[in-house]
């Protein structure tokens, strides 16, 4: 996936997600993932669906499962991701 990342890529993680942030460049997606999962002892993610919006855009339905670091609390959530 990262071989096709443009150097001027901007990735945004916005509210209501905790710690909204903006990531830049080819390392941006990896840093965003590292920041997101640092609070978990175990983390899994899977794509449930790709939805074509038009010839340049896609919405991805993502399911995540995790175990909280230290607390051991299980967490599950569904997210959408919009991209070009």
C-alpha positions as CSV (number, residue, x, y, z in Angstrom):
1,X,0.0,0.0,0.0
2,X,2.7,2.5,0.9
3,X,4.6,2.2,-2.3
4,X,1.7,4.2,-4.0
5,X,1.5,6.9,-1.3
6,X,2.1,10.4,-2.6
7,X,4.7,12.5,-0.8
8,X,2.2,15.3,-0.2
9,X,-0.5,12.9,1.4
10,X,-2.5,14.4,4.3
11,X,-4.3,12.0,6.6
12,X,-6.7,13.4,9.2
13,X,-8.1,11.7,12.3
14,X,-11.0,13.9,13.4
15,X,-13.4,14.1,16.3
16,X,-15.2,12.3,17.8
17,X,-12.1,10.1,17.7
18,X,-9.7,10.9,20.6
19,X,-6.7,13.0,19.9
20,X,-7.7,14.4,16.6
21,X,-4.6,14.9,14.5
22,X,-3.2,15.5,11.0
23,X,-0.4,13.4,9.5
24,X,1.7,14.3,6.5
25,X,3.7,12.6,3.9
26,X,4.6,9.0,3.1
27,X,5.1,8.2,6.8
28,X,1.8,9.7,7.8
29,X,-0.4,6.5,7.6
30,X,2.1,4.5,9.6
31,X,2.4,7.1,12.3
32,X,-1.4,7.5,12.5
33,X,-1.7,3.7,13.0
34,X,1.1,3.6,15.6
35,X,-0.5,6.5,17.6
36,X,-3.9,4.8,17.4
37,X,-2.9,1.4,18.7
38,X,-0.4,2.4,21.4
39,X,-3.1,2.1,24.1
40,X,-3.9,-1.5,23.3
41,X,-2.2,-4.8,24.2
42,X,-3.9,-6.5,21.3
43,X,-5.3,-5.0,18.2
44,X,-7.1,-6.4,15.1
45,X,-8.7,-4.7,12.1
46,X,-10.5,-5.9,9.1
47,X,-12.2,-4.3,6.1
48,X,-15.8,-5.4,5.8
49,X,-16.8,-3.5,2.7
50,X,-15.5,-1.2,-0.1
51,X,-18.1,1.2,-1.4
52,X,-17.4,2.9,-4.8
53,X,-18.5,6.5,-4.6
54,X,-17.2,7.5,-8.0
55,X,-14.2,6.9,-10.2
56,X,-11.8,8.5,-7.7
57,X,-13.3,7.9,-4.3
58,X,-14.1,5.0,-2.1
59,X,-15.6,4.5,1.4
60,X,-14.2,1.6,3.4
61,X,-16.1,0.0,6.3
62,X,-13.6,-1.2,8.9
63,X,-14.1,-3.3,12.0
64,X,-11.7,-3.1,14.9
65,X,-11.2,-5.3,18.0
66,X,-8.8,-4.6,20.7
67,X,-7.8,-5.3,24.3
68,X,-7.0,-2.2,26.4
69,X,-3.4,-1.9,27.7
70,X,-3.3,-2.5,31.4
71,X,-7.1,-2.7,31.8
72,X,-7.7,-5.8,29.8
73,X,-11.0,-4.3,28.7
74,X,-12.2,-5.6,25.3
75,X,-13.3,-3.0,22.8
76,X,-15.0,-3.4,19.4
77,X,-16.0,-0.7,16.9
78,X,-16.9,-0.1,13.3
79,X,-15.5,2.9,11.4
80,X,-15.8,4.4,8.0
81,X,-12.8,5.7,6.0
82,X,-13.2,8.0,3.0
83,X,-10.4,8.3,0.5
84,X,-9.4,9.3,-3.0
